Amino acid sequence: VRPILPKDGDIECAVNYRDERTGSVSGDDGKNSGIMKFDRLFDGSTTQAEIFDEFIKPAVKNVMDGFNGTIFAYGQSSSGKTTTMIGDIGVPDMEGLLPRVIAEFYNKASQSSENEDNKVEYLVHCSVLEVYNEQIRDLLSSSSSSS
């Protein structure tokens, strides 16, 4: 959830929130795009924690149960992808989804390891990929090559 920043100047949000499933987008001319329906729509006061609890925490549980998981952020430059994914690490209210995923994963793993009767071993592989100008780059790789 990207807040409006000082560098953004005097702008208003272009998304008109009606309810958790309905909204519209205002153009520069003030006209609305028409009503759009969503699986879930959040207003500007939504916190990172609320997004995490609603969508990502269930995905972490599924990963812990043996399924693959993906968190995907898409948008134009300066739309808030990095803020959503990383946030401000160390500031609990502003941490993004990835620090929350890591904390949740290790919390769940430590809980399952406390159960002596049912020892579980986890193998974790994480990729952070950037797709820019039709080039894919693994941001965690020490290699600078892209494909």
N, C-alpha and C positions, 0 to 999 in steps of 0.2 A: 504494500500500500504506500504509494509515493505521495508525500505531502507537497503542496505548492511551495516552491522555494522562492527566496527573495530574488534570485536571478530571473525568475519567470515573469517578473513585473506584475502589473495590475491585470490579472486574468481571472476569469471565472471558469468553473468546471463546465465542460461541454456536455456532460452526461446528466440528464434530468432523471433523478431517481423517483420512481412512483411507489414501488413496493419491492419486496425481495425477489420478485420475478419479472417486473415490468419497468421499462425505462425508455427514454428517447435520447437522441443526440442533437444538440443545437449546432447549426452552422454559423459561419461568420456573419451571415445575413440575418441571424436571429430565427430563422425557420427551423422547425423540428423535422427530424428524419422520419417521423412516424413512430408509432408504438412498436417496441421490440420486446419479445419474450425471451427469457433466459432461464436456465436451470436454477441459477441463484445469482442475484445481483446485490452488491454491497454498496452502501453509501460511503461518503467521504470520511465519516467518523469511525469506520471499521478499523480495528487494530490488527496488527500482525498476528497476535495470539488468537483472535477470532477466526481469521483465515486458516491458521494452522489447525485449530481444533475442529473446524468444519470439514476440511478436505484432506489435509496432509496427515494428521494423526491416524485416521483410518488406513491410509496408504502405508504408513510405517508398520502398523499391525499386520497388514497383508504381507509385507516384505518379511517380517519376523515369522510369518506362517509359511514362508517358502516361495512366495510369488515375486516376480520382478516388479520393480516400481520405477516410475519416471515422474519428475516434476518438471514442467515445461513453462518457461516464461517467454512470451512473444510480444513484440511491439516495436515501434519506431524508436529512434534515438531519443534519449531523455524522457522516455515514457514511464520509467520506474522499474525496469527489470532487475537491475542490480540492487536497488533498495528492497525490492520484494524478496529476492533470493538471498542476499547477504545482510542487508540492513546495517545497523550500527552495532557491531559485535561488542558485547560487554555492557550494553544499555538494555536491560531486560524488556522494556516496552518497545524498543526499536529494532531488536534483533530480527533478522529476516528468517525465511523458511529453512535454509540450510543449517544454520546453527541450532535451530529448534529440532530439526530432524536428527542431527548427530546426538544431541542431548537425550532425546526421546529413545533413540536406538540403544544407547549405552545404558540408560535407565532400565529399559525392558530386558536387555541382555543380562544386566547384573541381577535383576529380579529372578530370571529363569535359572541363573547359576547358583542361586541360594537354595534351590530345590535339589537336594542331594540325590533323590530318587530318580530324577529325570534330567540328567546333565545334558546340556545342549551346547554344541559348538557352532559358532557362526563364522562364515567366510564372507568378507565384505569387499566389494569392488565398487568404486565410485568414480564416475566421470563427470566433469563439468565441461560441457561443449559449448562453443560459440559458433554460430553460423552467421557469417558476415560476407556480403558480396559473393554468395554461393561457395564460400570456402568454409570448411569445418575445421575447427581447431580445438584440441583438448587443452583446457586451461590448466589442468593439473600435471600435464606431461612436461618433462624437462626438455623434450625435443621441440624445436620450433617449426617442424614440418606441418603442413596442412594437406587436406585432401579434398 
